[in-house]
């Protein structure tokens, strides 16, 4: 791992949110709270769905997968961020940085595809209700889940295959609190043209194609809801997809800002705040969104609580 007479980088310095010990202590408490709430909330969602036969339906099958991805995604970044805040020095080894990059890319990509699969499920439920059971069979749900993970693994394998061939022999200060592709490429002393092309291709697929499919699904859903004559029927139909729509809005608005909009020096600090939203805040809010707005989950939780007594 040497380029000319330059020594290869063996560790990186992650950028801190603040140099003030009091601010770091406050942030440590806040992020620890987010992390514990994300673990508890998503773990509870997964447990409820697994133990409640009434929730063994396609929608909750995908929701269980979302809970797993939320736990995995936040666990990839927050423990290291908490360590950096508590110690005061944010260093990460080259291998650990690549490991964080691998898992973060995998889980973020898989979650975007999963949200598309969930949108398709809601489309079939509202626009093809009589054929819902036949279309959303267990076999199709399993295939969709396998596709979600397969696409995530494929994208991560390509990105990492290109990344590990780059040499890092100069600056080692990452302008972010985590290791991601856009933050690492400017530090490489190797040509990164191919990496940049693959990033654009991944952005087009995950950010444009998947988001377009979600918009198309909800376009059909809205048109179908508007054809319902009764106000109660419209509210009932919309309630079945409102939670997913809220999660999609929160997730894509942060990712589009962080990965698809041009980054300038003035917006880099804002980008870190936005990254916190999809790394810490979204995994914490998702269980609340689905439980507070979902009668089936609340009913199942009450039954499990009563049966445990």
Buried (B, 14 or more C-beta within 10 A) or exposed (E): EEBEEEEEBEEBBBBBBEEEEEEBEBBBEEBBEBBEBBBEBBBBBBBBBEEBEEBEBBBBBBBBBBBBBBBBBBBBBBEBBBBBBEEEEBBBEBEBBBBBBBBBBBBBBBBBBBBBBBBBBBBBBBBBEEEBEEBBEEEBBEEBBEBBBEBBBEBBEBBBEBBEEBBBBEBBEBBBBBBBBBBBBEBBBEEBEEBBEBBEEBBEBBBEBBBEBBEEBBEBBBEBBEEBEEEEEBEEBBEBBBBBBBBBEBBBEBBBBBBBEEBEEEBEEEBBEBBBBBBBBBBBBBBEBBBEEBEBBBEBBEBBEEEEE
